[in-house]
Amino acid sequence: MVSFIQIQTFIEVAKTESFTKASKLLMVPRSTVSARIQALEESLNVALLTRTTRKVSLTHEGQRYYDRCFEAMDTLKSIEEEFQDKEVLKGLIRLTVPIDLPKEYLASLLCEFNALHPDVVFDVIVTDNTLDMVSENIDLAFRGKNPGSDSLVARKISAGEMVFVTSPDIAAKSKARSLSDVLKVNPLLDPTGLAKELNFVSVEAFISTKNFELSKCLAIKGEGIALLPKTVCEMSLNSGELVPFEFEWELPELSLYLVRPAKKHLPRRVRAFVDFLVNYDKDNKL
């Protein structure tokens, strides 16, 4: 007879595609994981997993069984939460954010949520690498232009205003000239890639980067025209280190998405944080 612990073990192996990773998550020896999977396959009289030296993958039958088990486990977790204290949220939320996400914005929203739910703690991973949210056990991710794949659910939570900026010296030399003409002698710093949608051609910059902060510093030093989120360069605009370069057409916005795995139970604390973020960004634009 199939046991609950066998199903739970199978789900972890399927999600992580690894017996070793599943054993760490379940805190049992790898041999125990292997024995549970073998017993499950024998009970069902079907091969659920294909094993190689490098990877574990689902068979066709294994995928069908995984989908049904995941739905059942999700239902059980929802029922369990109905009987828990609905007023108290607690536990860990693992969150990954890009390097260029304004840290003041991030700190503010985390502190405000913590004031509402002090028993919820965060593990924030700051990286531009697109991490595997399932195998890394990540609950949520902030992502920009390319939010992810079909295995993820992405929700747009904010859209940042973009501006062309440059140094006062370049601006003074470029009065009454169009941006297209200016870019014939000055490089375009375009870390988001959004300027490509406008079909601009510029001289080649001596450095190529996707980093907002470095692009801003290069623009301050007179090394070109930069297309950046206004929040990234607002202080430099206010101080006069940078000046806006007027552009006659509407610029595309830089969207921020909140991403989560499609096939992963959403704990109440994570669901509450998602709702908080959606409402937070109505009044606090990135």
ROVODO-59965 format. One line per field, with one value per residue: residue number from 1; residue in one letter; chain; x, y, z of N, C-alpha, C in turn. Coordinates in steps of 0.05 Angstrom, whole numbers, plus 5000, padded with zeros to 4 digits. Example, Ala and Ser with C-alpha at 12.3 -4.5 7.8 and 13.67 -1.06 7.14 Angstrom:
BEGIN
n: 1, 2 .
res: A, S .
chain: A, A .
n_u: 5264, 5257 .
n_v: 4886, 4955 .
n_w: 5156, 5142 .
ca_u: 5246, 5273 .
ca_v: 4910, 4979 .
ca_w: 5156, 5143 .
c_u: 5264, 5258 .
c_v: 4934, 5001 .
c_w: 5156, 5157 .
***
This chain:
BEGIN
n: 1, 2, 3, 4, 5, 6, 7, 8, 9, 10, 11, 12, 13, 14, 15, 16, 17, 18, 19, 20, 21, 22, 23, 24, 25, 26, 27, 28, 29, 30, 31, 32, 33, 34, 35, 36, 37, 38, 39, 40, 41, 42, 43, 44, 45, 46, 47, 48, 49, 50, 51, 52, 53, 54, 55, 56, 57, 58, 59, 60, 61, 62, 63, 64, 65, 66, 67, 68, 69, 70, 71, 72, 73, 74, 75, 76, 77, 78, 79, 80, 81, 82, 83, 84, 85, 86, 87, 88, 89, 90, 91, 92, 93, 94, 95, 96, 97, 98, 99, 100, 101, 102, 103, 104, 105, 106, 107, 108, 109, 110, 111, 112, 113, 114, 115, 116, 117, 118, 119, 120, 121, 122, 123, 124, 125, 126, 127, 128, 129, 130, 131, 132, 133, 134, 135, 136, 137, 138, 139, 140, 141, 142, 143, 144, 145, 146, 147, 148, 149, 150, 151, 152, 153, 154, 155, 156, 157, 158, 159, 160, 161, 162, 163, 164, 165, 166, 167, 168, 169, 170, 171, 172, 173, 174, 175, 176, 177, 178, 179, 180, 181, 182, 183, 184, 185, 186, 187, 188, 189, 190, 191, 192, 193, 194, 195, 196, 197, 198, 199, 200, 201, 202, 203, 204, 205, 206, 207, 208, 209, 210, 211, 212, 213, 214, 215, 216, 217, 218, 219, 220, 221, 222, 223, 224, 225, 226, 227, 228, 229, 230, 231, 232, 233, 234, 235, 236, 237, 238, 239, 240, 241, 242, 243, 244, 245, 246, 247, 248, 249, 250, 251, 252, 253, 254, 255, 256, 257, 258, 259, 260, 261, 262, 263, 264, 265, 266, 267, 268, 269, 270, 271, 272, 273, 274, 275, 276, 277, 278, 279, 280, 281, 282, 283, 284, 285, 286 .
res: M, V, S, F, I, Q, I, Q, T, F, I, E, V, A, K, T, E, S, F, T, K, A, S, K, L, L, M, V, P, R, S, T, V, S, A, R, I, Q, A, L, E, E, S, L, N, V, A, L, L, T, R, T, T, R, K, V, S, L, T, H, E, G, Q, R, Y, Y, D, R, C, F, E, A, M, D, T, L, K, S, I, E, E, E, F, Q, D, K, E, V, L, K, G, L, I, R, L, T, V, P, I, D, L, P, K, E, Y, L, A, S, L, L, C, E, F, N, A, L, H, P, D, V, V, F, D, V, I, V, T, D, N, T, L, D, M, V, S, E, N, I, D, L, A, F, R, G, K, N, P, G, S, D, S, L, V, A, R, K, I, S, A, G, E, M, V, F, V, T, S, P, D, I, A, A, K, S, K, A, R, S, L, S, D, V, L, K, V, N, P, L, L, D, P, T, G, L, A, K, E, L, N, F, V, S, V, E, A, F, I, S, T, K, N, F, E, L, S, K, C, L, A, I, K, G, E, G, I, A, L, L, P, K, T, V, C, E, M, S, L, N, S, G, E, L, V, P, F, E, F, E, W, E, L, P, E, L, S, L, Y, L, V, R, P, A, K, K, H, L, P, R, R, V, R, A, F, V, D, F, L, V, N, Y, D, K, D, N, K, L .
chain: A, A, A, A, A, A, A, A, A, A, A, A, A, A, A, A, A, A, A, A, A, A, A, A, A, A, A, A, A, A, A, A, A, A, A, A, A, A, A, A, A, A, A, A, A, A, A, A, A, A, A, A, A, A, A, A, A, A, A, A, A, A, A, A, A, A, A, A, A, A, A, A, A, A, A, A, A, A, A, A, A, A, A, A, A, A, A, A, A, A, A, A, A, A, A, A, A, A, A, A, A, A, A, A, A, A, A, A, A, A, A, A, A, A, A, A, A, A, A, A, A, A, A, A, A, A, A, A, A, A, A, A, A, A, A, A, A, A, A, A, A, A, A, A, A, A, A, A, A, A, A, A, A, A, A, A, A, A, A, A, A, A, A, A, A, A, A, A, A, A, A, A, A, A, A, A, A, A, A, A, A, A, A, A, A, A, A, A, A, A, A, A, A, A, A, A, A, A, A, A, A, A, A, A, A, A, A, A, A, A, A, A, A, A, A, A, A, A, A, A, A, A, A, A, A, A, A, A, A, A, A, A, A, A, A, A, A, A, A, A, A, A, A, A, A, A, A, A, A, A, A, A, A, A, A, A, A, A, A, A, A, A, A, A, A, A, A, A, A, A, A, A, A, A, A, A, A, A, A, A, A, A, A, A, A, A .
n_u: 5017, 5010, 5044, 5037, 5086, 5118, 5096, 5105, 5161, 5171, 5151, 5187, 5235, 5220, 5213, 5264, 5295, 5333, 5360, 5396, 5390, 5336, 5340, 5368, 5332, 5290, 5316, 5337, 5374, 5404, 5397, 5350, 5313, 5317, 5299, 5246, 5224, 5231, 5198, 5149, 5143, 5140, 5093, 5056, 5066, 5093, 5141, 5164, 5205, 5263, 5328, 5394, 5465, 5473, 5424, 5356, 5294, 5224, 5182, 5132, 5086, 5102, 5100, 5045, 5027, 5054, 5030, 4977, 4987, 5010, 4967, 4934, 4965, 4969, 4916, 4910, 4946, 4921, 4874, 4896, 4916, 4869, 4854, 4891, 4918, 4891, 4905, 4958, 5017, 5074, 5141, 5189, 5205, 5233, 5267, 5286, 5322, 5339, 5405, 5404, 5357, 5327, 5352, 5333, 5279, 5267, 5282, 5246, 5195, 5200, 5209, 5161, 5124, 5143, 5131, 5077, 5073, 5110, 5131, 5145, 5200, 5254, 5294, 5337, 5361, 5407, 5418, 5434, 5430, 5388, 5355, 5337, 5276, 5248, 5285, 5320, 5288, 5258, 5212, 5191, 5206, 5234, 5232, 5254, 5251, 5247, 5207, 5205, 5192, 5144, 5134, 5128, 5092, 5078, 5069, 5054, 5077, 5094, 5114, 5167, 5187, 5224, 5283, 5324, 5389, 5446, 5512, 5522, 5558, 5557, 5503, 5502, 5532, 5498, 5452, 5391, 5396, 5375, 5363, 5379, 5418, 5456, 5472, 5504, 5554, 5562, 5562, 5510, 5485, 5454, 5429, 5382, 5364, 5320, 5322, 5333, 5284, 5269, 5300, 5350, 5413, 5480, 5547, 5598, 5605, 5660, 5654, 5611, 5553, 5503, 5490, 5457, 5478, 5532, 5525, 5501, 5542, 5580, 5553, 5552, 5606, 5610, 5611, 5572, 5502, 5452, 5400, 5357, 5322, 5282, 5284, 5334, 5370, 5352, 5372, 5420, 5402, 5375, 5417, 5446, 5487, 5473, 5434, 5368, 5356, 5316, 5264, 5225, 5185, 5142, 5171, 5187, 5164, 5197, 5183, 5167, 5164, 5131, 5147, 5131, 5136, 5095, 5074, 5071, 5055, 5025, 5042, 5006, 5033, 5065, 5027, 5002, 5043, 5049, 4999, 5006, 5049, 5026, 4988, 5022, 5053, 5017, 5020, 5073, 5114, 5162 .
n_v: 4976, 5044, 5096, 5158, 5184, 5163, 5186, 5240, 5240, 5225, 5270, 5310, 5290, 5292, 5348, 5370, 5341, 5305, 5255, 5264, 5319, 5317, 5285, 5318, 5359, 5332, 5313, 5261, 5199, 5188, 5136, 5121, 5153, 5131, 5079, 5088, 5109, 5065, 5028, 5053, 5053, 4998, 4987, 5013, 4989, 5012, 5050, 5109, 5146, 5164, 5147, 5173, 5181, 5234, 5260, 5260, 5245, 5253, 5200, 5189, 5169, 5181, 5237, 5246, 5223, 5255, 5305, 5295, 5280, 5327, 5363, 5339, 5343, 5398, 5411, 5387, 5417, 5466, 5456, 5444, 5495, 5522, 5509, 5530, 5584, 5641, 5692, 5699, 5701, 5665, 5643, 5627, 5666, 5659, 5700, 5726, 5777, 5825, 5854, 5909, 5928, 5980, 5989, 6018, 6020, 5965, 5954, 5986, 5964, 5912, 5923, 5948, 5906, 5871, 5899, 5891, 5836, 5807, 5756, 5733, 5718, 5736, 5711, 5740, 5738, 5768, 5775, 5772, 5727, 5678, 5640, 5571, 5564, 5523, 5480, 5509, 5523, 5571, 5621, 5669, 5715, 5776, 5802, 5831, 5852, 5802, 5758, 5701, 5629, 5581, 5550, 5583, 5632, 5697, 5763, 5828, 5882, 5933, 5992, 6026, 6094, 6114, 6150, 6190, 6208, 6251, 6281, 6348, 6375, 6348, 6357, 6413, 6419, 6397, 6425, 6441, 6400, 6337, 6274, 6231, 6253, 6269, 6219, 6202, 6218, 6206, 6152, 6104, 6086, 6031, 5994, 5964, 5947, 5968, 6011, 5990, 5978, 6026, 6033, 6060, 6084, 6086, 6111, 6064, 6045, 6046, 6010, 5957, 5944, 5916, 5937, 5983, 6022, 6028, 6046, 6095, 6122, 6125, 6159, 6206, 6218, 6236, 6200, 6186, 6178, 6158, 6110, 6103, 6078, 6126, 6128, 6108, 6148, 6194, 6225, 6243, 6274, 6314, 6337, 6358, 6332, 6300, 6312, 6314, 6287, 6312, 6278, 6266, 6228, 6179, 6143, 6073, 6036, 6008, 5947, 5914, 5850, 5802, 5739, 5670, 5598, 5558, 5508, 5501, 5499, 5555, 5583, 5614, 5658, 5674, 5685, 5727, 5765, 5773, 5798, 5843, 5868, 5881, 5920, 5956, 5977, 6009, 6058, 6068, 6077, 6043 .
n_w: 5000, 4984, 5018, 5054, 5064, 5025, 4979, 4990, 4989, 4936, 4909, 4925, 4902, 4848, 4841, 4852, 4819, 4836, 4878, 4919, 4932, 4948, 4993, 5028, 5036, 5060, 5103, 5110, 5099, 5034, 5016, 5041, 5015, 4963, 4973, 4988, 4941, 4907, 4932, 4925, 4869, 4861, 4888, 4856, 4809, 4765, 4728, 4753, 4750, 4712, 4715, 4712, 4712, 4719, 4725, 4748, 4720, 4704, 4682, 4630, 4656, 4707, 4707, 4702, 4750, 4787, 4778, 4796, 4849, 4868, 4866, 4903, 4951, 4955, 4966, 5015, 5046, 5044, 5073, 5122, 5137, 5144, 5195, 5227, 5268, 5245, 5252, 5263, 5228, 5210, 5199, 5146, 5088, 5027, 4984, 4921, 4889, 4838, 4828, 4816, 4837, 4872, 4937, 4979, 4970, 4973, 5027, 5054, 5042, 5063, 5117, 5131, 5123, 5161, 5207, 5209, 5211, 5252, 5262, 5215, 5176, 5131, 5078, 5037, 4973, 4934, 4869, 4799, 4771, 4742, 4782, 4796, 4820, 4844, 4857, 4888, 4929, 4932, 4947, 4924, 4871, 4848, 4785, 4723, 4658, 4632, 4657, 4664, 4654, 4627, 4670, 4712, 4750, 4735, 4759, 4745, 4783, 4786, 4749, 4724, 4710, 4654, 4635, 4591, 4605, 4615, 4620, 4645, 4611, 4560, 4549, 4544, 4497, 4462, 4452, 4421, 4386, 4358, 4391, 4360, 4327, 4365, 4384, 4344, 4354, 4407, 4453, 4468, 4529, 4550, 4593, 4603, 4553, 4530, 4495, 4446, 4425, 4404, 4361, 4357, 4334, 4352, 4365, 4383, 4451, 4498, 4537, 4555, 4591, 4636, 4682, 4724, 4760, 4745, 4692, 4702, 4729, 4688, 4652, 4683, 4682, 4631, 4589, 4552, 4531, 4574, 4584, 4634, 4693, 4726, 4782, 4794, 4780, 4804, 4848, 4827, 4786, 4814, 4841, 4799, 4775, 4734, 4675, 4646, 4581, 4533, 4500, 4444, 4439, 4472, 4523, 4534, 4592, 4649, 4672, 4733, 4758, 4799, 4815, 4819, 4830, 4789, 4802, 4861, 4928, 4959, 5017, 5072, 5093, 5050, 5012, 5037, 5036, 4981, 4970, 5001, 4974, 4924, 4939, 4963, 4922, 4896, 4918, 4923, 4877, 4837 .
ca_u: 5000, 5025, 5043, 5039, 5114, 5129, 5087, 5120, 5189, 5170, 5147, 5213, 5253, 5211, 5217, 5292, 5308, 5357, 5356, 5412, 5377, 5312, 5348, 5375, 5307, 5274, 5334, 5340, 5395, 5397, 5388, 5322, 5297, 5317, 5282, 5218, 5216, 5229, 5173, 5126, 5141, 5131, 5064, 5040, 5073, 5099, 5165, 5158, 5229, 5285, 5352, 5420, 5486, 5473, 5398, 5332, 5272, 5199, 5171, 5106, 5069, 5111, 5090, 5016, 5025, 5064, 5010, 4955, 4996, 5014, 4941, 4924, 4981, 4961, 4890, 4915, 4959, 4901, 4857, 4912, 4918, 4843, 4851, 4912, 4911, 4891, 4914, 4987, 5033, 5101, 5157, 5209, 5200, 5258, 5261, 5309, 5318, 5362, 5424, 5398, 5332, 5334, 5352, 5316, 5252, 5265, 5283, 5221, 5172, 5205, 5205, 5132, 5111, 5152, 5116, 5050, 5076, 5137, 5140, 5153, 5228, 5261, 5321, 5337, 5383, 5411, 5433, 5423, 5427, 5360, 5356, 5316, 5261, 5239, 5307, 5332, 5267, 5253, 5183, 5184, 5228, 5229, 5246, 5248, 5240, 5240, 5200, 5209, 5183, 5116, 5132, 5126, 5070, 5089, 5049, 5066, 5069, 5103, 5126, 5184, 5191, 5251, 5292, 5350, 5405, 5473, 5526, 5516, 5576, 5545, 5477, 5508, 5542, 5478, 5428, 5376, 5401, 5359, 5378, 5391, 5443, 5475, 5483, 5523, 5581, 5562, 5551, 5485, 5487, 5427, 5431, 5358, 5359, 5295, 5327, 5333, 5257, 5267, 5317, 5371, 5440, 5499, 5575, 5602, 5617, 5684, 5647, 5583, 5544, 5475, 5487, 5447, 5495, 5556, 5517, 5496, 5569, 5593, 5539, 5561, 5633, 5609, 5617, 5550, 5474, 5442, 5371, 5356, 5298, 5285, 5291, 5362, 5386, 5338, 5390, 5440, 5387, 5369, 5443, 5457, 5508, 5461, 5411, 5352, 5357, 5288, 5259, 5199, 5165, 5138, 5191, 5176, 5168, 5211, 5164, 5177, 5145, 5133, 5147, 5130, 5132, 5067, 5066, 5082, 5035, 5031, 5034, 4991, 5051, 5074, 5003, 4998, 5064, 5041, 4977, 5018, 5065, 5008, 4977, 5044, 5062, 4998, 5028, 5103, 5123, 5190 .
ca_v: 5000, 5069, 5112, 5187, 5192, 5156, 5206, 5264, 5236, 5225, 5298, 5324, 5281, 5303, 5377, 5376, 5324, 5294, 5240, 5276, 5344, 5310, 5274, 5340, 5374, 5315, 5306, 5232, 5190, 5184, 5109, 5120, 5164, 5111, 5057, 5097, 5111, 5038, 5016, 5067, 5043, 4971, 4987, 5023, 4972, 5029, 5066, 5138, 5162, 5155, 5154, 5172, 5189, 5263, 5273, 5244, 5258, 5238, 5186, 5200, 5161, 5196, 5264, 5245, 5217, 5279, 5326, 5288, 5282, 5355, 5375, 5328, 5355, 5427, 5412, 5380, 5440, 5487, 5447, 5447, 5523, 5532, 5503, 5543, 5611, 5658, 5719, 5699, 5691, 5661, 5626, 5638, 5671, 5662, 5719, 5733, 5803, 5833, 5872, 5937, 5936, 6000, 5976, 6033, 6010, 5938, 5955, 5998, 5945, 5890, 5933, 5953, 5880, 5860, 5913, 5879, 5807, 5805, 5729, 5725, 5726, 5735, 5705, 5754, 5731, 5790, 5764, 5775, 5700, 5667, 5615, 5551, 5570, 5498, 5465, 5526, 5527, 5600, 5626, 5691, 5729, 5801, 5801, 5854, 5851, 5775, 5746, 5672, 5609, 5571, 5537, 5604, 5651, 5724, 5784, 5855, 5897, 5961, 6000, 6050, 6114, 6114, 6176, 6193, 6227, 6255, 6301, 6376, 6383, 6338, 6370, 6440, 6418, 6384, 6442, 6443, 6377, 6314, 6252, 6214, 6267, 6268, 6192, 6197, 6224, 6197, 6125, 6100, 6066, 6020, 5969, 5948, 5938, 5979, 6030, 5975, 5979, 6052, 6031, 6080, 6076, 6104, 6102, 6042, 6052, 6030, 5990, 5948, 5934, 5915, 5948, 6010, 6041, 6034, 6062, 6122, 6134, 6131, 6182, 6228, 6224, 6246, 6178, 6179, 6183, 6133, 6106, 6091, 6084, 6152, 6125, 6103, 6172, 6218, 6241, 6256, 6295, 6335, 6351, 6371, 6315, 6291, 6328, 6298, 6294, 6311, 6260, 6275, 6206, 6167, 6121, 6049, 6033, 5984, 5933, 5896, 5827, 5784, 5712, 5646, 5573, 5552, 5484, 5501, 5510, 5582, 5586, 5638, 5681, 5683, 5697, 5754, 5783, 5780, 5818, 5868, 5881, 5892, 5944, 5974, 5990, 6028, 6084, 6071, 6069, 6037 .
ca_w: 5000, 4982, 5042, 5051, 5064, 4999, 4960, 4996, 4979, 4906, 4901, 4929, 4881, 4822, 4841, 4853, 4799, 4849, 4903, 4939, 4941, 4963, 5019, 5045, 5043, 5078, 5125, 5113, 5082, 5006, 5013, 5050, 4993, 4942, 4982, 4987, 4913, 4897, 4944, 4912, 4842, 4863, 4895, 4833, 4786, 4742, 4731, 4755, 4746, 4696, 4730, 4699, 4731, 4721, 4729, 4751, 4706, 4705, 4659, 4623, 4678, 4730, 4705, 4709, 4779, 4801, 4776, 4813, 4877, 4876, 4871, 4929, 4972, 4957, 4979, 5044, 5060, 5047, 5094, 5147, 5143, 5153, 5223, 5242, 5277, 5221, 5258, 5266, 5206, 5218, 5182, 5128, 5060, 5012, 4963, 4905, 4876, 4821, 4840, 4812, 4850, 4893, 4963, 4997, 4964, 4984, 5056, 5064, 5041, 5082, 5145, 5135, 5126, 5187, 5228, 5210, 5217, 5263, 5263, 5188, 5171, 5103, 5068, 5012, 4956, 4915, 4847, 4772, 4760, 4743, 4798, 4795, 4844, 4857, 4869, 4908, 4949, 4933, 4946, 4906, 4858, 4833, 4759, 4706, 4631, 4625, 4683, 4668, 4636, 4630, 4696, 4732, 4749, 4738, 4763, 4744, 4807, 4784, 4724, 4729, 4689, 4643, 4625, 4580, 4621, 4607, 4636, 4637, 4589, 4535, 4545, 4534, 4470, 4445, 4451, 4395, 4368, 4364, 4404, 4339, 4319, 4388, 4387, 4323, 4365, 4435, 4456, 4483, 4551, 4550, 4608, 4602, 4526, 4520, 4473, 4421, 4414, 4391, 4337, 4357, 4326, 4365, 4364, 4402, 4476, 4504, 4557, 4553, 4617, 4642, 4710, 4725, 4774, 4728, 4670, 4713, 4734, 4662, 4642, 4699, 4673, 4604, 4571, 4535, 4539, 4587, 4587, 4660, 4709, 4739, 4810, 4797, 4777, 4814, 4865, 4810, 4771, 4833, 4847, 4776, 4763, 4709, 4666, 4628, 4552, 4525, 4478, 4434, 4439, 4498, 4528, 4547, 4621, 4658, 4689, 4754, 4761, 4822, 4803, 4837, 4816, 4783, 4816, 4888, 4947, 4968, 5045, 5079, 5097, 5024, 4999, 5050, 5026, 4954, 4972, 5012, 4952, 4904, 4950, 4969, 4897, 4886, 4928, 4923, 4850, 4835 .
c_u: 5018, 5022, 5046, 5068, 5127, 5121, 5102, 5149, 5190, 5167, 5173, 5233, 5246, 5217, 5247, 5308, 5334, 5350, 5372, 5400, 5351, 5319, 5355, 5351, 5290, 5290, 5334, 5362, 5385, 5386, 5359, 5304, 5295, 5298, 5253, 5208, 5213, 5204, 5148, 5122, 5131, 5102, 5046, 5045, 5078, 5125, 5158, 5181, 5249, 5310, 5377, 5440, 5485, 5446, 5377, 5309, 5247, 5193, 5144, 5085, 5076, 5101, 5060, 5012, 5033, 5042, 4986, 4963, 5000, 4988, 4930, 4939, 4974, 4935, 4893, 4927, 4939, 4882, 4871, 4912, 4892, 4840, 4873, 4903, 4913, 4902, 4945, 5000, 5061, 5115, 5175, 5198, 5227, 5252, 5287, 5303, 5342, 5380, 5416, 5371, 5339, 5331, 5336, 5287, 5248, 5265, 5257, 5198, 5176, 5200, 5175, 5117, 5118, 5137, 5088, 5052, 5104, 5148, 5148, 5182, 5234, 5290, 5322, 5363, 5385, 5429, 5419, 5420, 5398, 5361, 5333, 5300, 5253, 5263, 5321, 5312, 5262, 5223, 5176, 5209, 5218, 5245, 5236, 5236, 5231, 5233, 5204, 5196, 5154, 5112, 5128, 5101, 5081, 5066, 5063, 5057, 5078, 5114, 5141, 5187, 5220, 5258, 5319, 5365, 5433, 5486, 5519, 5533, 5565, 5519, 5482, 5517, 5520, 5452, 5417, 5383, 5384, 5376, 5392, 5418, 5464, 5488, 5502, 5552, 5584, 5550, 5526, 5489, 5459, 5426, 5406, 5352, 5333, 5299, 5328, 5305, 5252, 5285, 5338, 5397, 5459, 5527, 5579, 5616, 5641, 5678, 5617, 5576, 5514, 5470, 5478, 5467, 5520, 5548, 5512, 5523, 5583, 5580, 5548, 5589, 5634, 5616, 5593, 5523, 5464, 5412, 5368, 5329, 5303, 5293, 5320, 5379, 5374, 5356, 5410, 5427, 5382, 5395, 5455, 5480, 5499, 5439, 5395, 5356, 5329, 5286, 5230, 5177, 5164, 5158, 5177, 5181, 5184, 5193, 5178, 5155, 5152, 5128, 5146, 5127, 5102, 5057, 5079, 5061, 5044, 5023, 5021, 5009, 5060, 5051, 4998, 5018, 5059, 5020, 4988, 5034, 5047, 4996, 4998, 5052, 5042, 5006, 5058, 5114, 5154, 5203 .
c_v: 5025, 5086, 5142, 5196, 5185, 5177, 5232, 5263, 5237, 5254, 5314, 5316, 5293, 5333, 5384, 5361, 5311, 5279, 5253, 5301, 5338, 5300, 5296, 5356, 5358, 5307, 5277, 5223, 5185, 5156, 5105, 5131, 5144, 5088, 5064, 5098, 5083, 5024, 5028, 5056, 5014, 4969, 4994, 5006, 4989, 5044, 5096, 5156, 5148, 5165, 5152, 5181, 5219, 5274, 5252, 5258, 5240, 5223, 5198, 5194, 5176, 5224, 5265, 5241, 5241, 5300, 5320, 5289, 5310, 5369, 5365, 5341, 5384, 5429, 5406, 5403, 5462, 5481, 5451, 5477, 5534, 5528, 5516, 5571, 5630, 5685, 5721, 5686, 5688, 5642, 5641, 5643, 5675, 5678, 5725, 5759, 5810, 5853, 5901, 5946, 5956, 5988, 5992, 6024, 5983, 5938, 5966, 5978, 5921, 5899, 5938, 5927, 5868, 5873, 5901, 5850, 5801, 5777, 5717, 5736, 5721, 5726, 5717, 5748, 5752, 5779, 5770, 5748, 5691, 5640, 5597, 5553, 5545, 5484, 5482, 5533, 5556, 5605, 5647, 5703, 5755, 5799, 5823, 5846, 5822, 5759, 5716, 5655, 5601, 5558, 5557, 5621, 5679, 5745, 5811, 5871, 5926, 5967, 6026, 6068, 6114, 6142, 6174, 6214, 6229, 6276, 6329, 6385, 6374, 6352, 6398, 6440, 6408, 6400, 6444, 6421, 6354, 6292, 6235, 6227, 6265, 6240, 6185, 6202, 6216, 6169, 6125, 6079, 6056, 5993, 5952, 5936, 5950, 5999, 6016, 5976, 6005, 6054, 6054, 6068, 6096, 6094, 6081, 6053, 6035, 6009, 5983, 5936, 5934, 5926, 5977, 6030, 6048, 6051, 6091, 6136, 6142, 6156, 6207, 6238, 6233, 6225, 6169, 6187, 6157, 6133, 6090, 6095, 6110, 6150, 6120, 6128, 6197, 6236, 6256, 6278, 6319, 6351, 6365, 6355, 6305, 6310, 6310, 6307, 6290, 6294, 6263, 6253, 6194, 6143, 6096, 6048, 6008, 5970, 5916, 5875, 5812, 5756, 5691, 5621, 5567, 5528, 5482, 5513, 5537, 5584, 5613, 5662, 5692, 5696, 5725, 5774, 5792, 5802, 5845, 5883, 5894, 5919, 5965, 5990, 6008, 6057, 6089, 6060, 6065, 6056 .
c_w: 5000, 5007, 5035, 5048, 5038, 4978, 4965, 4985, 4949, 4896, 4903, 4908, 4854, 4820, 4838, 4831, 4810, 4875, 4925, 4950, 4957, 4991, 5038, 5054, 5063, 5103, 5132, 5095, 5053, 5002, 5021, 5028, 4970, 4948, 4980, 4959, 4900, 4907, 4931, 4884, 4842, 4870, 4872, 4808, 4761, 4749, 4731, 4747, 4728, 4709, 4712, 4720, 4736, 4731, 4733, 4738, 4708, 4679, 4652, 4646, 4703, 4731, 4712, 4739, 4795, 4801, 4795, 4843, 4886, 4882, 4898, 4953, 4977, 4971, 5009, 5059, 5064, 5070, 5121, 5156, 5153, 5183, 5240, 5250, 5253, 5227, 5259, 5241, 5215, 5199, 5164, 5100, 5047, 4987, 4948, 4890, 4859, 4836, 4839, 4824, 4872, 4921, 4983, 4995, 4977, 5015, 5067, 5064, 5060, 5111, 5151, 5138, 5153, 5210, 5231, 5219, 5227, 5264, 5236, 5184, 5141, 5099, 5040, 4997, 4934, 4893, 4820, 4758, 4762, 4756, 4793, 4821, 4859, 4872, 4891, 4931, 4954, 4930, 4925, 4894, 4846, 4807, 4741, 4679, 4623, 4650, 4686, 4647, 4642, 4657, 4719, 4728, 4754, 4740, 4763, 4768, 4805, 4756, 4728, 4705, 4680, 4632, 4612, 4596, 4610, 4625, 4627, 4613, 4562, 4529, 4534, 4505, 4451, 4444, 4423, 4376, 4377, 4377, 4383, 4330, 4340, 4390, 4364, 4332, 4394, 4437, 4472, 4504, 4556, 4566, 4607, 4574, 4515, 4497, 4446, 4408, 4399, 4367, 4335, 4348, 4339, 4359, 4386, 4428, 4482, 4525, 4553, 4580, 4620, 4670, 4709, 4737, 4758, 4705, 4679, 4717, 4708, 4650, 4657, 4689, 4643, 4583, 4554, 4546, 4551, 4589, 4613, 4674, 4725, 4768, 4814, 4796, 4788, 4830, 4848, 4793, 4789, 4840, 4824, 4763, 4736, 4701, 4647, 4599, 4542, 4500, 4470, 4436, 4467, 4501, 4540, 4576, 4626, 4679, 4709, 4759, 4787, 4811, 4824, 4820, 4813, 4800, 4844, 4906, 4957, 4998, 5050, 5081, 5070, 5009, 5011, 5040, 4998, 4954, 4982, 4990, 4932, 4914, 4955, 4944, 4885, 4895, 4928, 4897, 4850, 4815 .
***
